[in-house]
Amino acid sequence: MKSQDTRKNHGPAVPVDELIENTRTRRLLVRRPKASFEGMPLRDVRLKLSQPPGLEGAEEVLEKNLTRQMHREYTDMGWWERTWEFSQVWDHVRRRRLALLSSSFDQLRPRWKDPSWDDFNQGRRQADAHGVRYEPWIRAVFKSMPGQDVSPSRLHGEAAIRAYSKYAPPDEPTSAAEPAPDEPLADQVAEILAMAEDIYGDDPLAGVKLIRESIQMGVLPPEAVDTLPQRLRFAYHQEYLKQDSAGAARPPAPAVGVDLPKIII
């Protein structure tokens, strides 16, 4: 099943298998709050621990783009609320299919402290990128593994995409949220550069490093380098031109026999 996107795209389409390769190598992990609370009252410590994890760097731009692609059913939900919903659907589907009476989650702790939170977040991001609802995505993965338990790590990756393409209901709509006007590439680059100092401090190559990371994650296309100020563009080429050329000479092998939709990130 292919995603339908009627929006006018101003940037190049990124193949899903390329995006998955990027996310598999970089993981796009969610950063959790720091565990050091020395000198804080117990009440404030509990309040701090109850807050959802934050996003850093290019993840903010990635999530902003996913809100334009996700199913409109989740329009009013924040990124971490959607990940919580994704994990909740998995728990319900798993309990019904395996005839389990108890939940997989400890109700006394926030969901983002569960060891599988990063896997749920990865799966949710892929479902959002395809503009699909979470339940058909998760049910499809279970159907691809009849009689077996499906761990959260199985909910994302190329196998999960193939499962959805094969087992999703034929009448299941792929319905993205109302699209916002596409943000010019130069504005996205400027937004990421503004974050660089907070992440890398006073490193003179802070902006170059964060742009490089964003391109590797699939948040920005390679053409983003051309929009950098001349000084940063020169530094980028000095630091990474050889690496980029070596990587271009050995592109990842495409999945055989799988017709994957294109998405914009």
N, C-alpha and C positions, 0 to 999 in steps of 0.2 A: 504493500500500500504506500502511495506516495503523498507527501505533504503538498497541499495546495496553497500557494502564496500569491495572491493577486496584487501585492504591493509593488510599486515601482521601485526597483533596486538601483541605487546609484553606484554601488561598489561591486567588485567581483564576487561571484558565488564561491563559497568554500565547500568542497566536497565533504560529506559527513564522515567518510572514512579518514580523511585528513584531520578533521576536528577531533575524532575519537583518538587517533594516534597522538595528537598533541595533549589531550586531556589524560591519556593513559601514562604518558611519560612525565608530565608536570603535575598531574593529580588535582590541581586547582583546590588544594586543601583549604578548609575553613579554619581560620585562626581562632583559637579559644581564648577567653580572658586570662590574663596572667594570674597565677595562683598565689602571688605574694600579697598579703593583706596585713602586714605588720603594723601594729599601732591603731588599727581600725576597730571601732566598736563591733560587737558580734552582730548587732542588728544591721549595720552597714555592710558587713561581710556577706550576710545572707542575701541582702538586696543585690549586691554585686554578682553573686553566684547565680541569681535567678534571671539575670539579663541574658538575652541571646548573644551568640558570638558575633563579632564584627567582621567586616570585609576590609581587605587591604589591597592597595595597588590596583592592578588591572582587573581584579575581581569585581570592583564596583562598576566598571564599564561593561564587563561581561553580563552582569545581572541586569543592568539597564537595558541592554539589547535583548535579553531573554524576555523581559516584560513586553516587548513588542511582538514576540513570536509565540508566546505561550497561549494555551487555550483560554478563551475569554471567561470560562467558569472561575478562573483564579485571579481575575482582574484586581480585586480589592485586597489581595493577600500579599504580604511581604515575602521576600525570598525564603526566610527561615520558616515562616508559617507554611509555605508551600512544601518545604522539605519535611516538616512535621506531618502534613497531610499525606504526603507520599509514603512516609513510614507507617502511618496509621492504616492506610489502605493495604499495604503489604501484610501487616499484622492480621487484619480481618480476613483477607483472602487466604492467607496461610492457615489460619485457624479453621476456616470452613473446609478447605481441601484436605487437611490432615486430621480433622476431627479433634482439635485441641480445645480444651476448656479454658485454659489460662492464657493471658497475654504474654508476649515475649518481652515486655518492657517493665522496668521497675517504676512504678507510678510515683515514687518518692523523690525522684531526681529529674531534672530537666532533660528532655529528649536529646538535646545537643551534647549531653555528656555520655550518651550511649556509645560504646565502642564502634558501632556500625554507622554512626552519623555521617561520616565522610562518604560512605558508599551510598547511603540514601540521598545525599546531596548530589552526587554524581548522576545517579539515576534520574532524579528530579530534573536536573539541568538538561539531560538528553531528551526527556519527555517534553519539556518546555520548548526545546529547540525544534522539535517536530510538530509543535502546536497541538498535542494530543492530551486527552484526559489520562490521569494516572492509573485508574482501575483497569482499562483495557490494556495498557502497557504492561502492568504487573501480571494480569491474568494470562497474557500471551506468553510471558516467560515461564509461568507455571505449566502451561499447556505444552511448551516445548520440552518439558522434563516430567513426563507423566509418572505419577507415583513417587516422585522424589521431593524432598524438601528443597526450597530455593532460598539460599542465603542472600543477604543484601548485596554481596559482591557480584551476584549474578544479574543484578537489575540494571547494569550499565555495561557498555562495551559493544563490540560488533555482534556478539551472539544475541544480546538483547534486542538490537535493531533488527536482526534477521527474524527473531521470534515474533516481533510485532508485525513485521511485513507479512509473515506467513499466517499468524493465528488471530490477528485483530479482526473483530466483526466486520463484514464487508460494508455494512451501512454505518459504521462508526465515523462520524464527521471529524475532519481535521480542521479545527476552527480556531484560528489565532485571534488574539485580542484586537480591538480597533487599532490600526497602526498609527503611530505618531510619525510626524514628518521625519524623514531620514536626516540624521545629523551629519553635517559635512565632515569629511575625514579630517580636515585640518582642525576642526573644533574638538574632535575626539582625541587627537594627538595633544592638543593644548591642555585638555582636561587631565590626561595622564601625566604630562610633564609637570603640571601643578602639584601632583602627588609625590613627585620624585624626591623632593627634599625631606618630606616627612618619613619616607621609607629608607633612604640611603644617607640621610644627613647631609653634610657639606661635601660629599664626594663629588669632584668636578665632573664625573661621568654618570652622575645619578640619573639624569634624564635619558641618556643613551641606554643605560642598563634596563630601565623600566620599559622603554620602547621595545627593546630586544625581547624582554620577557613577554610583553603583550603580543608581539608577533608570533612567538613560539606557542603561546596559549591559543592562538586563533582569534584573539580579541580584535586585533588589527590586521589588515592585509599587508603584505610586504611593501606595497606602494606607499605606506605611511612614512617610510624613510624619506621619500621625496618632498614631504611637507615640512620636514625639520628645518630649523634655522641653519644657515650655512655652516656655522661652527660645529653644531651638533651632528649635522649630516657628515661632515668630514671626519669627526671623531668616531661615528658609527662605522663608517667604511674602514677606518684604520683598525678598529677593534675586531670587527666581525666579518669583513668582506671575505676573507679566506675560509672561514667556517661556513658561511652561506654558500660559497661556491662548492665546497666539498659536499655539503648536504644536498645540493641540487643535483650532483652527479650520481647520487644514490637514493632516488626517490623510493618511498615505501611501496611494496608490492600491493596492488589492489586486491580486494577480496574477490575470489573467483565465483562467478555465477550469482552475484548479488547486485541487484539494481537498486542503488541507494539514492534517496532524494537529495537535492542540493538545499543548503540553507545559507542564510546570511548571518554572520556574527560581527 
